Amino acid sequence: MTTTAPTDRAGQRRVVVTGFGVISSIGTGVEEYTAGLRAGRSGARPITRFDTEGFGQNTACEVPDFEPERWIRNLPSGHVGRAGQFAVAAARMAVEDAGLTETDLADRPAVITVGTTDGESHDIAVLLEQELAAGDPEAMDPVLARRVYAGRLSTAIARELRMPNVEATTVTTACAAGNYSIGYGLDAIRSGEVDLALCGGADAVCRKAFALFKRFGALSPDVVRPFDKDRGGILTGEGAGILVLESLESALARGARIYAEVLGYGLSCDAAHPTAPNRDGIARGIRLALDDAGVKRQEVDFISAHGTGTKANDSTETAAILDVYGDAPPRTVAVKSMLGHSMGAASALGAIACGLAIEHGFIPPTINHRETDPECPLDVVPNEAVTADVRIVQNNSSAFAGNNAVLILGTYGEKVRA
């Protein structure tokens, strides 16, 4: 059923996606990112950001050849670190992709919300090294010290885009933070608080995350193989994904191109264990998202899984998916096989992948796949993208302490309501 009604079945304002900004290890910008997803490109490469001597491995999914000056025009030099540069650059890309100018944005009420896990943890590590080397905290670089505040990931976007009339929020629910941020923007527009939101996530490769996952025994020795019987863990990654969300009324009024509609989302926090995923908590988040979206299980064309490539995550997430969908679940893919785990940016980049799949009619692959684990009986679209009529997609994310966020996107005007 095609409709342009400004409200949905619950009387809430409808929300659509009109712009994407992408910085990733497999491509910067919508065109390059789409090509990377279609090709099943791997972002794995040797780490250059910090010294890995003593770790016994040196692979992550860093963003190559990033040139912040291409996108950052108004911020003072040194105002943000690498994660902040990613966030600001992706926001600039997103608003330009949406056909919005600084004049359009000036004084317009909006929400800016960015999810992150590590913020500028690389800068914190540098500051610590400075203090230890000098034996004096006064030796720390004040420019670096000022920019470690995670709130700058969102406020810097407002400053760069010259948007004074915004609520700028940074969400720190770790690896689910990107979806949390998109849900935050969705609620703000649905409620009528604003007509526009810039939402997503950003993180940069840092020694802290690399060391943490190494200590957990969760780093892969080579590549990421989600749902494979020989999977060995994650590769840390980085990047940013920012989405422009608008009320349907606003988008139609300015003749904007609409990538997809944000149908709903669900949050659950099981708090069952500091690090181990919880099957019931993930399943509850999925059910809440489907209910909020008004979508039936059989209407979902594919799931973009959290899919980290660790033994525990993939088997637990599979069990939760089967609990909700039964023994015939939708195709379930893991873009982390290409991107690595970009922490707070992960589910935002996943959401953009879902939107591009809807726009271009394909399902991205799970690369590096050799043999599906019997504990993960899913069609993971192994190694090669497939052409498909994609209408409704589910984007999963989970984080330490049981934070789960699930997002549902659909083709604008083509969804079937319960």
For each residue, the residues with C-beta under 8 A, 3 or more apart:
1: 413 414 416 417
2: 413 414
3: 413
4: 248 252 413
5: 8 14
6: 13 14 247 248 249
7: 10 11 12 13 14
8: 5 11 12 13 14 294 417
9: 294 417 418
10: 7 294
11: 7 8
12: 7 8 190 191
13: 6 7 8 189 190 191 192 247 248 249
14: 5 6 7 8 247 248 261
15: 185 186 189 190 245 246 247 248 261 262
16: 245 246 247 248 251 256 258 259 260 261 262 412
17: 20 243 244 245 246 258 259 260 261 262 355 409
18: 98 99 244 245 246 251 256 257 258 259
19: 94 95 96 97 98 99 100 243 244 259
20: 17 30 33 93 94 97 241 242 243 244 259 352 355 356
21: 89 90 91 92 93 94 95 97 200 240 241 242 243
22: 27 28 29 30 32 33 90 93 239 240 241 349 352
23: 28 63 66 86 89 90 93 239 240 241
24: 27 28 33 36 43 63 239 241 339 342 349
25: 43 44 45 61 62 63 64 237 238 239 338 339 340 342
26: 32 33 36 37 41 42 43 338 339
27: 22 24 31 32 33 34 35 36 41
28: 22 23 24 32 33 63 66
29: 22 32 33 93
30: 20 22 33 34 93 97 356
31: 27 34 35
32: 22 26 27 28 29 35 36
33: 20 22 24 26 27 28 29 30 36 37 352 353 356
34: 27 30 31 37 38 356 360
35: 27 31 32 38 39 41
36: 24 26 27 32 33 39 41 43 338
37: 26 33 34 40 41 335 338 353 356 357 362 364 385
38: 34 35 360 362 364 385
39: 35 36 385
40: 37 338 364 365 367 383 384 385
41: 26 27 35 36 37 338
42: 26 223 337 338 367 368
43: 24 25 26 36 61 62 237 338 339 340
44: 25 59 60 61 223 224 235 340
45: 25 59 60 61 62 64
46: 58 59
47: 50 52 58 59 60 62 205 210
48: 62
49: 60 62 82 122 204 205 206 207
50: 47 122 125 205 206 207 210
51:
52: 47 55 57 58 210
53:
54:
55: 52 58 210 211 214
56:
57: 52 214 219 221
58: 46 47 52 55
59: 44 45 46 47 220 222 235
60: 44 45 47 49 205 210 235 236 237 238 340
61: 25 43 44 45 205 235 236 237 238 339 340 341 342
62: 25 43 45 47 48 49 205 237 238
63: 23 24 25 28 66 86 238 239
64: 25 45
65:
66: 23 28 63 85 86 89
67: 70
68: 71 72 85 88 89
69: 72
70: 67 89
71: 68 88 89 92 93
72: 68 69 75 85 88 89 92 160
73: 92 160
74: 159 160 161 162
75: 72 79 80 88 156 159 160
76: 79
77:
78: 143 147
79: 75 76 84 147 152 156 159
80: 75 83 84 85 87 88 120 147 152 153 156
81: 84 85 120 122 123 144 147 148 204
82: 49 85 86 120 122 204 238
83: 80 86 87 116 118 119 120 122 153 202 203 204 238 240
84: 79 80 81 87 88 120 147 152 153 156 202
85: 66 68 72 80 81 82 88 89
86: 23 63 66 82 83 89 90 202 203 204 238 239 240 345
87: 80 83 84 90 91 114 153 154 156 157 200 202 240 242
88: 68 71 72 75 80 84 85 91 92 156 157 160
89: 21 23 66 68 70 71 72 85 86 92 93 240
90: 21 22 23 86 87 93 94 200 202 240 241 242
91: 21 87 88 94 95 112 157 160 161 198 242
92: 21 71 72 73 88 89 95 96 160 161
93: 20 21 22 23 29 30 71 89 90 96 97 242
94: 19 20 21 90 91 97 98 198 200 242 243 244
95: 19 21 91 92 98 100 101 105 161 198 244
96: 19 92 93 99 100
97: 19 20 21 30 93 94 244
98: 18 19 94 95 244 246 256 257
99: 18 19 96 254 256 257
100: 19 95 96 104 105 244
101: 95 104 105
102: 105 106 161 162
103: 106
104: 100 101 108
105: 95 100 101 102 108 110 161 162 163 196
106: 102 103 162 163 164
107: 164 165
108: 104 105 163 165 195 196
109: 165 166 193 194 195 196
110: 105 163 165 166 167 194 195 196 197 198
111: 166 167 169 184 185 188 189 193 194 196 197 198 199
112: 91 154 155 157 158 163 166 167 168 169 197 198 199
113: 154 168 169 170 171 181 184 185 197 198 199
114: 87 153 154 157 169 170 171 181 199 200 201 202 242 344
115: 170 171 172 173 176 177 178 179 180 181 200 201 202 344 345 347 348
116: 83 119 150 153 170 171 172 177 201 202 203 343 344 345
117: 172 174 175 177 203 209 343 344 399
118: 83 121 122 203 204 206 208 209 343 344
119: 83 116 148 149 150 153 170 172 203
120: 80 81 82 83 84 123 124 147 148 150 152 204
121: 118 124 125 204 206 207 208 209
122: 49 50 81 82 83 118 125 126 204 205 206 207 208
123: 81 120 126 127 144 147 148
124: 120 121 127 128 148 208
125: 50 121 122 128 129 206 207 208
126: 122 123 129 130 141 144
127: 123 124 130 131 140 141 144 145 148
128: 124 125 131 132
129: 125 126 132 133
130: 126 127 133 134 139 140 141
131: 127 128 134 135 136 137 139 140
132: 128 129 135
133: 129 130 139
134: 130 131 138 139
135: 131 132 139
136: 131 139
137: 131 140
138: 134
139: 130 131 133 134 135 136
140: 127 130 131 137 144 145
141: 126 127 130 144 145
142: 145 146
143: 78 146 147
144: 81 123 126 127 140 141 147 148
145: 127 140 141 142 148
146: 142 143 149
147: 78 79 80 81 84 120 123 143 144 152
148: 81 119 120 123 124 127 144 145
149: 119 146 152
150: 116 119 120 153 170 172
151: 154 155 168 170
152: 79 80 84 120 147 149 155 156 170
153: 80 83 84 87 114 116 119 150 156 157 170 202
154: 87 112 113 114 151 157 158 168 169 170
155: 112 151 152 158 159 168
156: 75 79 80 84 87 88 152 153 159 160
157: 87 88 91 112 114 153 154 160 161 163 168 198 242
158: 112 154 155 161 163 164 166 168
159: 74 75 79 155 156 162
160: 72 73 74 75 88 91 92 156 157
161: 74 91 92 95 102 105 157 158
162: 74 102 105 106 159
163: 105 106 108 110 112 157 158 166
164: 106 107 158
165: 107 108 109 110
166: 109 110 111 112 158 163
167: 110 111 112 188 194
168: 112 113 151 154 155 157 158
169: 111 112 113 114 154 181 184
170: 113 114 115 116 119 150 151 152 153 154
171: 113 114 115 116 177 180 181 184 344
172: 115 116 117 119 150 177 344
173: 115 176 177 180 399 403 405
174: 117 177 343 344 399 400 401 403
175: 117 306 341 343 344 346 347 397 398 399 400
176: 115 173 179 180 347 397 398 399 403 404 405
177: 115 116 117 171 172 173 174 180 181 201 343 344 347 399
178: 115 181 182 200 201 241 344 345 346 347 348 349 350 351 397
179: 115 176 182 183 265 347 348 350 351 395 397 405 406 407
180: 115 171 173 176 177 183 184 267 403 405
181: 113 114 115 169 171 177 178 184 185 199 200 201 348
182: 178 179 185 186 199 200 243 245 262 265 347 348 351 407
183: 179 180 186 187 265 267 405 407
184: 111 113 169 171 180 181 187 188 197 199
185: 15 111 113 181 182 188 189 197 198 199 243 245
186: 15 182 183 189 190 197 199 245 262 264 265
187: 183 184 190 191
188: 111 167 184 185 191 193 194 197
189: 13 15 111 185 186 192 193 194 195 196 197 245 246 247
190: 12 13 15 186 187
191: 12 13 187 188
192: 13 189
193: 109 111 188 189
194: 109 110 111 167 188 189 197
195: 108 109 110 189 246 247 249 250
196: 105 108 109 110 111 189 244 245 246 247 250
197: 110 111 112 113 184 185 186 188 189 194 244 245 246
198: 91 94 95 110 111 112 113 157 185 242 243 244 245
199: 111 112 113 114 181 182 184 185 186 242 243 245 348
200: 21 87 90 94 114 115 178 181 182 240 241 242 243 345 348 351 352
201: 114 115 116 177 178 181 240 241 342 343 344 345 346 347 348 349
202: 83 84 86 87 90 114 115 116 153 239 240 241 242 344 345
203: 83 86 116 117 118 119 209 238 239 240 342 343 344 345
204: 49 81 82 83 86 118 120 121 122 238
205: 47 49 50 60 61 62 122 209 210 236 237 238
206: 49 50 118 121 122 125 209 210
207: 49 50 121 122 125 210 211
208: 118 121 122 124 125 211 212
209: 117 118 121 203 205 206 212 213 236 343
210: 47 50 52 55 60 205 206 207 213 214 219 236
211: 55 207 208 214 215
212: 208 209 215 216
213: 209 210 216 218 219 233 234 236
214: 55 57 210 211 217 218 219
215: 211 212
216: 212 213 275
217: 214 233
218: 213 214 233 234 310
219: 57 210 213 214 233 234 235 236
220: 59 223 224 225 231 232 233 234 235 309
221: 57 232 233
222: 59 232
223: 42 44 220 235 337 368
224: 44 220 231 233 234 235 308 309 334 336 337 340 341 368
225: 220 228 230 231 232 309 337 368 369 370
226: 231 305 307 308 309 314 334 336 337 366 369 380
227: 231 305 307 314 318 332 334 366 369 372 373 376 378 380
228: 225 231 309 368 369 370 371 372 373
229: 370 371 372 373 374
230: 225 370 371
231: 220 224 225 226 227 228 309 310 311 314 373
232: 220 221 222 225 309
233: 213 217 218 219 220 221 224 308 309 310
234: 213 218 219 220 224 308 309 310 336 340 341
235: 44 59 60 61 219 220 223 224 340 341
236: 60 61 205 209 210 213 219 340 341 343
237: 25 43 60 61 62 205 336 339 340 341 342 343 345 346
238: 25 60 61 62 63 82 83 86 203 204 205 342 343 345
239: 22 23 24 25 63 86 202 203 339 342 345 349
240: 21 22 23 83 86 87 89 90 200 201 202 203 345 348 349
241: 20 21 22 23 24 90 178 200 201 202 345 348 349 350 351 352
242: 20 21 87 90 91 93 94 114 157 198 199 200 202 348
243: 17 19 20 21 94 182 185 198 199 200 348 351 352 355
244: 17 18 19 20 94 95 97 98 100 196 197 198
245: 15 16 17 18 182 185 186 189 196 197 198 199 262
246: 15 16 17 18 98 189 195 196 197 250 251 256
247: 6 13 14 15 16 189 195 196 250 251
248: 4 6 13 14 15 16 251 252 261
249: 6 13 195 252 253
250: 195 196 246 247 253 254 256
251: 16 18 246 247 248 254 256 258
252: 4 248 249 255 256
253: 249 250
254: 99 250 251
255: 252
256: 16 18 98 99 246 250 251 252
257: 18 98 99
258: 16 17 18 251 261 412
259: 16 17 18 19 20 355 356 358 359 412
260: 16 17 354 355 358 359 409 410 411 412
261: 14 15 16 17 248 258 409 410 411 412 413 415
262: 15 16 17 182 186 245 265 407 408 409
263: 292 293 294 295 392 408 409 410 415
264: 186 289 290 291 292 293 294 295 407 408
265: 179 182 183 186 262 289 292 293 405 406 407 408
266: 284 285 286 287 288 289 290 291 292 404 405 406
267: 180 183 285 288 403 404 405 406
268: 281 282 284 285 288 402 404
269: 281 401 402 403 404
270: 278 280 281 284 402 404
271: 401 402
272: 276 278 281 402
273: 276 278 402
274: 400 401
275: 216 400
276: 272 273 312 316
277: 281 282 312 313 316 317 398 402
278: 270 272 273 281 282 316 402
279: 282 283 316 319 320 323
280: 270 283 284 320 323
281: 268 269 270 272 277 278 284 285 320 402 404
282: 268 277 278 279 285 286 316 317 320 396 398 404
283: 279 280 286 287 320 321 323 324
284: 266 268 270 280 281 287 288 404
285: 266 267 268 281 282 288 289 396 404 405 406
286: 266 282 283 289 290 320 321 324 394 396 406
287: 266 283 284 290 291 324
288: 266 267 268 284 285 291 292 406
289: 264 265 266 285 286 292 293 394 406 407 408
290: 264 266 286 287 293 295 296 297 300 324 394 408
291: 264 266 287 288 294
292: 263 264 265 266 288 289 408
293: 263 264 265 289 290 408 410
294: 8 9 10 263 264 291 415 417 418
295: 263 264 290 299 300 392 408 410 415 416 418
296: 290 299 416 418
297: 290 300 324 325 326
298:
299: 295 296 391 392 415 416
300: 290 295 297 303 325 330 392 393 394 408
301: 330 331 363 388 389 390 391 392 393
302: 330 331 332 333 357 363 381 388 390 393 394
303: 300 321 329 330 331 332 333 393 394 395 396
304: 307 333 334 335 350 351 353 354 393 394 395 396
305: 226 227 314 317 321 332 333 334 396
306: 175 313 317 334 336 346 347 396 397 398
307: 226 227 304 313 314 317 332 333 334 335 336 337 366 396
308: 224 226 233 234 313 314 334 336 341
309: 220 224 225 226 228 231 232 233 234 313 314 334 336 337
310: 218 231 233 234 313 314
311: 231 314 315
312: 276 277 315 316
313: 277 306 307 308 309 310 316 317 398
314: 226 227 231 305 307 308 309 310 311 317 318 373 376
315: 311 312 318 319 373 375 376
316: 276 277 278 279 282 312 313 319 320
317: 277 282 305 306 307 313 314 320 321 396 398
318: 227 314 315 321 322 332 375 376 377 378
319: 279 315 316 322 323
320: 279 280 281 282 283 286 316 317 323 324
321: 283 286 303 305 317 318 324 325 329 332 378
322: 318 319 325 326 327 329 377
323: 279 280 283 319 320
324: 283 286 287 290 297 320 321 329
325: 297 300 321 322 328 329 330
326: 297 322 329
327: 322
328: 325
329: 303 321 322 324 325 326 332 378
330: 300 301 302 303 325 394
331: 301 302 303 363 378 379 380 381
332: 227 302 303 305 307 318 321 329 378 379 380
333: 302 303 304 305 307 363 364 365 366 380 381
334: 224 226 227 304 305 306 307 308 309 337 366 380
335: 37 304 307 338 339 349 350 353 364
336: 224 226 234 237 306 307 308 309 339 340 341 346
337: 42 223 224 225 226 307 309 334 365 366 367 368 369
338: 25 26 36 37 40 41 42 43 335 364 367
339: 24 25 26 43 61 237 239 335 336 342 346 349
340: 25 43 44 60 61 224 234 235 236 237 336
341: 61 175 224 234 235 236 237 308 336 346
342: 24 25 61 201 203 237 238 239 339 345 346 349
343: 116 117 118 174 175 177 201 203 209 236 237 238 346
344: 114 115 116 117 118 171 172 174 175 177 178 201 202 203 348
345: 86 115 116 178 200 201 202 203 237 238 239 240 241 342 348 349
346: 175 178 201 237 306 336 339 341 342 343 349 350 397
347: 115 175 176 177 178 179 182 201 306 350 351 395 396 397 405 407
348: 115 178 179 181 182 199 200 201 240 241 242 243 344 345 351 352
349: 22 24 178 201 239 240 241 335 339 342 345 346 352 353
350: 178 179 241 304 335 346 347 353 354 395 396 397
351: 178 179 182 200 241 243 304 347 348 354 355 395 407 409
352: 20 22 33 200 241 243 348 349 355 356
353: 33 37 304 335 349 350 356 357 364
354: 260 304 350 351 357 358 393 395 407 409
355: 17 20 243 259 260 351 352 358 359 409
356: 20 30 33 34 37 259 352 353 359 360
357: 37 302 353 354 360 361 362 363 364 388 390 393
358: 259 260 354 355 361 390 391 393 409 410 411
359: 259 260 355 356
360: 34 38 356 357
361: 357 358 387 388 389 390
362: 37 38 357 385 386 387 388 390
363: 301 302 331 333 357 381 385 386 388 390
364: 37 38 40 333 335 338 353 357 381 385
365: 40 333 337 369 381 382 383 384 385 386
366: 226 227 307 333 334 337 369 380 381 382 383
367: 40 42 337 338 383
368: 42 223 224 225 228 337 383
369: 225 226 227 228 337 365 366 372 380 382 383
370: 225 228 229 230
371: 228 229 230
372: 227 228 229 369 376 377 378 380 382
373: 227 228 229 231 314 315 376
374: 229 377
375: 315 318
376: 227 314 315 318 372 373 380
377: 318 322 372 374
378: 227 318 321 329 331 332 372
379: 331 332
380: 226 227 331 332 333 334 366 369 372 376
381: 302 331 333 363 364 365 366 384 385 386
382: 365 366 369 372
383: 40 365 366 367 368 369
384: 40 365 381
385: 37 38 39 40 362 363 364 365 381
386: 362 363 365 381
387: 361 362
388: 301 302 357 361 362 363
389: 301 361
390: 301 302 357 358 361 362 363 393 411
391: 299 301 358 410 411 414 415
392: 263 295 299 300 301 408 409 410 411 415
393: 300 301 302 303 304 354 357 358 390 408 409 410
394: 286 289 290 300 302 303 304 330 406 407 408
395: 179 303 304 347 350 351 354 406 407 408 409
396: 282 285 286 303 304 305 306 307 317 347 350 404 406
397: 175 176 178 179 306 346 347 350 404 405 406 407
398: 175 176 277 282 306 313 317 402 403 404 405
399: 117 173 174 175 176 177 402 403 404
400: 174 175 274 275 403
401: 174 269 271 274
402: 268 269 270 271 272 273 277 278 281 398 399
403: 173 174 176 180 267 269 398 399 400
404: 176 266 267 268 269 270 281 282 284 285 396 397 398 399
405: 173 176 179 180 183 265 266 267 285 347 397 398
406: 179 265 266 267 285 286 288 289 394 395 396 397
407: 179 182 183 262 264 265 289 347 351 354 394 395 397
408: 262 263 264 265 289 290 292 293 295 300 392 393 394 395
409: 17 260 261 262 263 351 354 355 358 392 393 395
410: 260 261 263 293 295 358 391 392 393 414 415
411: 260 261 358 390 391 392 414 415
412: 16 258 259 260 261
413: 1 2 3 4 261
414: 1 2 391 410 411
415: 261 263 294 295 299 391 392 410 411
416: 1 295 296 299
417: 1 8 9 294
418: 9 294 295 296
